[in-house]
Amino acid sequence: MAYERSNIRRMAGYTWGEQPEDPGACKLNTNENPYPPAPGVAAALEGIDAADLRTYPQPTAAPLRTKIAEHHELAKENVLITHGGDEALRLAITTFIEPGSPLGCANPSYSLYPVLAGIQNAPVLQVEYGEDWTLPADFAHRANAAGSRLTCVVNPHAPSGRLMSADDCARLATELDGVLLLDEAYANFIDPALGYDSAPLVKAHDNLLILRSFSKGYSLAGLRLGYLIGQQALIEPLLTKTRDSYNIDAISQRLGLAALDDQDYAMDTWRRVRAERSRLNDELARRGLACPPSETNFLLAQVPANAKLSAKALYEALKARGILVRHFDTPRLGDALRISIGTPAQNRRLLKALDDLQGDVPTAR
């Protein structure tokens, strides 16, 4: 006998990226930062007294909220700390979407969105991205027409890496009737020369939530720490009503503070990732694997139809050599591989394997 709710029984769960058991595997499939956390994080971890774990942590992670607010030139009341970006998404869907009402998003996008919507028994409005990975001009109109009270947009986009400007984000927030959640899990890797900064937009838009994560930029994917920023009227119900009690443990709070304290270290890792992103993009293009412009820590490599191996076959062949990349077996992405930016050594290993497997790959036209 099945005891779960009917909508849970009908839905499919989230499929996470492969986690290799071989420590020698070249892991370029789950978009982690290839560099370790800041030295201060390790020092903070060593300084934790096990006896302190006897008591509950600070209920709202107030010191960490204050630090993040200062970082974005906002107030503590504009910040909510979450157990990874995924909890932020779950809270937003639970708080702002009535069961049976639609979640708006673009497609392809983060595959967890429809899973969380399914748990809420909410249908999903998926609007297709354009050929250049931009949102269609009528995106907000279609979300409004469907009655979406929450619309999620990844920026920079996953899996293409394309960045939507802050002006376009503001315009979208203005056009939408419901809440716009900008999922900025990869924002730390945006080229600073572009001047992208969406945080000031929350002061002007009472329907805007911005999601950030420590997983990518601060090399803390194993910790599960993220946050939302927005006007107090949006943050308050998340903080006081739908959030789990004591949702952020004491260790995570302390390590998050340590990571934020060493911005110079974090920014250096972002610079190194950007440099390798540029180099890898050029090397892949020379091998006929063109990638759209990316402001993330990954590239979406298009495998030509006349290549020696298809995208799926290339993914399997790389995996057999201990190199993991991501292949999405969907119509829009079936001929592409998403490749996380690794260390220079990891990227060289990938390129050598591609040369060995593909041989005379057709040059890009």
Secondary structure, 3 states (H helix, E strand, C coil): CCCCCHHHHHCCCCCCCCCCCCCCCEECCCCCCCCCCCHHHHHHHHCCCHHHHHCCCCCCCHHHHHHHHHHCCCCHHHEEEECHHHHHHHHHHHHHCCCCCCEEEEECCCCHHHHHHHHCCCCEEEEECCCCCCCCCCHHHHHHHHCCCEEEEECCCCCCCCCCCHHHHHHHHHHCCCEEEEECCCHHHCCHHHCCCCCCHHHHCCCEEEEEECCCCCCCCCCCCEEEEECHHHHHHHHHHHCCCCCCCHHHHHHHHHHHHCHHHHHHHHHHHHHHHHHHHHHHHHCCCCCCCCCCCEEEEECCCCCCCCHHHHHHHHHHCCEECECCCCCCCCCEEEEECCCHHHHHHHHHHHHHHHCCCCCCC
